[in-house]
C-alpha cells in the first residue's frame, strides 16, 4: 500500500510515460482489452498524455485525443489501486484542461461506466448512461494557437 503522505507529481511530459506499465493496466481494463502494444504506443503518440508519479514511479495516466480547436476526447484514465482516493485522477484531468495545446477546445467528451461523480466535479454533464460532455465557454476567448 502506498503511503498517504508521498508527494504525487502530475506531468504532461510524454517522454516520462512508462509505456509498458500503462499498456499492462489498459490491456487488462474493461475498456482497453484487445489493443496491441503497438496500437497503445500509437495512441499515446497521437494524443496529449498526462502521467502521475510518486517517488519516480508512474501511478496514473490519462490522455486526450483532439483536433486542438473544436473537440477533445478524454481516454484511458486510470490510477494504480494503491494510490486511489488521493485526488490523482482529478489532478490529471485538471492538467489536461489547463494544457496550453488544448486551451481553445470548447467541447470535451468522454465515456465511463463508473466514474461519473469525478467528471461531474470537473463540469462534465451526462449525455446518456455512458457518455459525458463538458463545454468550456471560455475557450473562444483564449489566445489562438496561431
C-alpha positions as CSV (number, residue, x, y, z in Angstrom):
1,X,0.0,0.0,0.0
2,X,1.3,3.5,-0.8
3,X,1.9,5.9,2.0
4,X,-0.6,8.7,2.1
5,X,1.9,11.5,2.6
6,X,4.0,10.7,-0.5
7,X,4.1,13.6,-3.0
8,X,2.4,13.0,-6.3
9,X,3.7,14.8,-9.3
10,X,1.5,15.4,-12.4
11,X,3.3,15.8,-15.7
12,X,2.4,16.3,-19.3
13,X,5.9,15.4,-20.4
14,X,5.3,12.5,-22.9
15,X,8.9,11.3,-22.5
16,X,8.2,10.3,-18.9
17,X,5.3,7.9,-19.8
18,X,6.1,4.4,-18.8
19,X,4.5,2.7,-21.9
20,X,5.0,-0.9,-20.6
21,X,3.3,-0.1,-17.3
22,X,0.4,1.8,-18.8
23,X,-0.1,-0.7,-21.6
24,X,-0.3,-3.5,-19.0
25,X,-3.0,-1.7,-17.0
26,X,-5.0,-0.6,-20.0
27,X,-4.8,-4.0,-21.7
28,X,-6.3,-5.6,-18.6
29,X,-9.1,-3.0,-18.2
30,X,-12.7,-3.3,-19.3
31,X,-12.3,-0.6,-21.9
32,X,-8.9,-1.3,-23.4
33,X,-8.7,-5.1,-23.8
34,X,-7.8,-6.2,-27.2
35,X,-5.3,-3.4,-28.1
36,X,-1.9,-4.4,-29.1
37,X,1.2,-2.8,-27.6
38,X,1.8,-1.1,-30.9
39,X,-1.7,0.3,-31.0
40,X,-1.3,1.6,-27.5
41,X,2.0,3.3,-28.3
42,X,0.5,4.9,-31.4
43,X,-2.5,6.1,-29.4
44,X,-0.2,7.9,-27.0
45,X,1.9,9.3,-29.8
46,X,-1.3,10.8,-31.4
47,X,-2.7,12.2,-28.1
48,X,-1.9,14.7,-25.4
49,X,-0.9,12.4,-22.4
50,X,-0.6,13.1,-18.7
51,X,1.1,11.0,-16.1
52,X,1.0,10.9,-12.3
53,X,4.2,9.9,-10.5
54,X,5.1,9.1,-6.9
55,X,8.7,8.8,-5.9
56,X,9.6,8.5,-9.6
57,X,7.2,5.6,-10.2
58,X,4.2,6.1,-12.5
59,X,0.9,5.7,-10.7
60,X,-1.6,7.2,-13.1
61,X,-2.3,8.0,-16.7
62,X,-4.8,9.7,-19.0
63,X,-4.8,11.1,-22.5
64,X,-6.8,13.4,-24.8
65,X,-7.4,12.9,-28.5
66,X,-8.2,16.2,-30.1
67,X,-8.0,18.5,-33.1
68,X,-6.8,21.1,-30.6
69,X,-9.6,23.5,-31.6
70,X,-13.2,22.2,-31.6
71,X,-13.2,18.9,-29.7
72,X,-11.3,16.8,-27.2
73,X,-11.9,13.2,-26.1
74,X,-10.6,12.1,-22.7
75,X,-9.5,8.5,-22.7
76,X,-7.6,5.7,-20.8
77,X,-7.8,7.4,-17.4
78,X,-6.5,5.2,-14.6
79,X,-4.9,5.4,-11.2
80,X,-3.0,2.5,-9.6
81,X,-5.2,0.9,-7.0
82,X,-2.7,1.6,-4.2
83,X,-2.9,5.3,-5.0
84,X,-6.6,5.8,-5.4
85,X,-8.7,8.2,-3.3
86,X,-5.9,10.8,-3.2
87,X,-7.3,13.1,-5.9
88,X,-4.8,11.9,-8.5
89,X,-7.4,11.4,-11.3
90,X,-8.8,14.8,-10.6
91,X,-5.3,16.4,-10.8
92,X,-4.7,14.7,-14.2
93,X,-8.0,15.9,-15.6
94,X,-7.2,19.4,-14.4
95,X,-3.7,19.2,-16.0
96,X,-5.3,18.2,-19.3
97,X,-7.9,21.0,-19.1
98,X,-5.1,23.5,-18.5
99,X,-2.8,22.2,-21.2
100,X,-1.8,25.1,-23.5
101,X,-2.3,23.0,-26.6
102,X,-5.9,22.4,-25.6
103,X,-6.8,25.9,-24.4
104,X,-9.1,26.7,-27.4
105,X,-11.1,23.4,-27.2
106,X,-14.7,24.1,-26.4
107,X,-16.3,20.6,-26.3
108,X,-14.8,17.8,-24.2
109,X,-16.2,14.3,-24.3
110,X,-15.6,11.0,-22.5
111,X,-17.1,7.7,-21.9
112,X,-17.2,6.0,-18.5
113,X,-19.2,3.2,-16.8
114,X,-18.3,4.1,-13.3
115,X,-16.6,7.5,-12.7
116,X,-19.4,10.0,-13.4
117,X,-19.1,11.7,-10.0
118,X,-15.4,12.5,-10.6
119,X,-16.1,14.0,-14.0
120,X,-19.2,16.0,-12.8
121,X,-16.9,17.8,-10.4
122,X,-15.0,19.0,-13.5
123,X,-18.0,20.3,-15.3
124,X,-19.0,17.3,-17.3
125,X,-22.7,16.5,-17.8
126,X,-24.3,13.2,-18.6
127,X,-25.4,12.8,-22.2
128,X,-26.6,9.2,-21.5
129,X,-25.5,6.4,-19.1
130,X,-22.1,6.2,-20.8
131,X,-21.1,9.5,-22.5
132,X,-20.4,12.8,-20.8
133,X,-19.6,16.3,-22.2
134,X,-18.0,19.4,-20.8
135,X,-18.5,22.8,-22.6
136,X,-15.7,25.3,-22.0
137,X,-17.4,28.6,-22.8
138,X,-14.1,30.5,-22.1
139,X,-12.2,28.6,-24.8
140,X,-13.0,31.0,-27.6
141,X,-11.7,34.0,-25.7
142,X,-8.2,32.4,-25.2
143,X,-5.3,33.2,-27.3
144,X,-5.4,31.4,-30.7
145,X,-2.7,28.7,-31.4
146,X,-1.5,30.6,-34.5
